[in-house]
Amino acid sequence: MQRVSISPDLGQAVVFVTPLGDAHNAMESLAALQRASTFVRRELAARIRVYRIPRIQFQLDPEMLTAEAISQRRTEGEATDQGAQALTVQPCDGP
């Protein structure tokens, strides 16, 4: 979980998450969280005392996905640079 946005009337809560793994795994994780939202809401009601427990909706955090994509591109770029250096710096066997 990265952050939560709650509506002014406390009726709706959007939980922004960033699952690990590729896009397919992220969508599976999001679907599982959505299926578990009623359970999470019931657990919250049992543990905290407030007048209203909001309906919970899970969403992928767009800010973290963008940061992750930038980081991945940077890592891939560094790997490409290292591969290019390996190609250009080769010992020669001859005199």
C-alpha positions in Angstrom: 0.0 0.0 0.0 1.3 3.4 -0.9 -1.4 5.9 0.0 -5.2 6.1 0.7 -7.7 8.7 -0.5 -10.9 9.0 1.5 -14.0 10.8 0.3 -15.2 13.7 2.4 -18.3 11.8 3.6 -16.1 8.8 4.6 -18.1 6.6 2.4 -15.4 5.6 -0.1 -11.7 4.8 0.3 -9.4 4.3 -2.6 -6.2 2.4 -1.7 -3.4 3.0 -4.1 -1.1 -0.1 -4.4 2.0 -1.0 -6.3 2.3 -4.8 -6.7 5.6 -6.4 -7.4 6.2 -8.2 -10.7 5.2 -7.7 -14.3 2.0 -6.2 -15.6 0.2 -9.5 -15.6 1.0 -10.2 -12.0 0.0 -6.7 -11.0 -3.4 -7.1 -12.6 -3.9 -10.5 -10.8 -2.9 -8.9 -7.5 -5.3 -6.1 -8.0 -8.1 -8.5 -8.8 -7.4 -10.5 -5.7 -7.4 -7.3 -3.6 -10.7 -6.3 -5.1 -12.2 -9.7 -4.2 -10.9 -9.3 -0.7 -12.2 -5.8 -0.2 -15.3 -6.9 1.7 -13.2 -9.0 4.0 -10.8 -6.1 4.6 -13.7 -3.8 5.4 -15.2 -6.3 7.9 -11.8 -6.7 9.6 -11.5 -2.9 9.9 -15.0 -2.7 11.4 -14.0 -5.3 14.0 -10.7 -3.5 14.9 -11.5 0.2 14.9 -14.4 2.1 16.3 -15.7 4.7 13.8 -19.2 5.6 12.8 -18.8 4.5 9.2 -16.4 2.1 7.6 -15.8 3.2 4.0 -16.3 1.0 0.9 -12.8 0.0 -0.2 -11.5 0.1 -3.7 -8.0 -0.8 -4.8 -6.2 0.9 -7.7 -2.7 0.7 -9.1 -0.7 3.7 -8.0 0.1 5.6 -11.3 2.9 7.6 -9.6 4.7 4.5 -8.5 4.2 2.8 -11.8 5.8 5.7 -13.6 8.7 5.8 -11.2 9.1 2.0 -11.6 9.1 2.3 -15.4 11.8 5.1 -15.3 13.9 3.0 -12.9 13.6 -0.1 -15.1 14.5 1.9 -18.3 17.5 3.3 -16.4 18.6 -0.2 -15.3 18.2 -1.5 -18.8 20.2 1.4 -20.2 23.0 0.7 -17.7 23.0 -2.9 -18.8 23.2 -1.9 -22.4 26.1 0.5 -21.7 28.0 -2.3 -19.9 27.3 -4.6 -22.9 28.6 -2.0 -25.3 31.7 -1.5 -23.2 32.3 -5.2 -23.2 32.2 -5.3 -27.0 34.5 -2.4 -27.4 37.2 -3.4 -24.9 38.5 -6.7 -26.0 42.1 -7.9 -25.6 44.0 -8.6 -28.7 46.0 -11.8 -29.0 48.4 -10.8 -31.7 51.6 -8.7 -31.5 
